[in-house]
């Protein structure tokens, strides 16, 4: 994708990677830093923290 190129609208399909789906998201700098700090504090990866926070958010519904 080129810088400034419009993305398709609608639900993301993601990319199948074995039993996982991979997708790219954009987050603001403050949120990124909060997640990074949490990952560092918990000694986990950013990806693991993002998965965990999404799971918690879905469970809270």
N, C-alpha and C positions, 0 to 999 in steps of 0.2 A: 504494500500500500504506500502510496506517495503522500508526502506531507501535504495536508490540506484537502486530501481526497475525501469525498463524502462517503460515509458508511451507509450500508443498507439499513432500512428501518425494519422494525419487527423483532421478534424474539431471536436471540443468538442461537446458532446451531452448534457452535464450538467445533473443536477438532477432536476426533476420537483417537485416543492413545491407549490401546489395550482396554482395560476396564474403566479408564478415566476419560473425562472430557476436559479439554483445555480451552480456555478463552482468555482474551486480553481485556483488561479494564483500565480506565483512567481514573485516578483519584487525585485530589488536591494535595499539595505539599504538606499541609498540617496533618491530614489523615495518614499520609505515608509515614511521616515521622512518628506518629503515635503507634502505628503498627510495628515499625522498625524497632522502636524502643521496647515495646512489649515482647517482640521476638528475642531481642538481646537479653532482656530480663529473664525470660522463660527458657533461654538457651534452645530456641527452636528456629526454624526457617521462617521467612516472610510468608511463603506459600502455606505453611502449616497454620500460621496465625490467621491468614485470610480465610482458609477453610473453616477453622474453628469459629471465628467471628460470624461467618455466614451461617454456620450450623446453629449457633446460639440465637441469632436473629430469627431464623426460621422456627425454632422451637418456641420462641417467645410469642409467636402469633396466636 
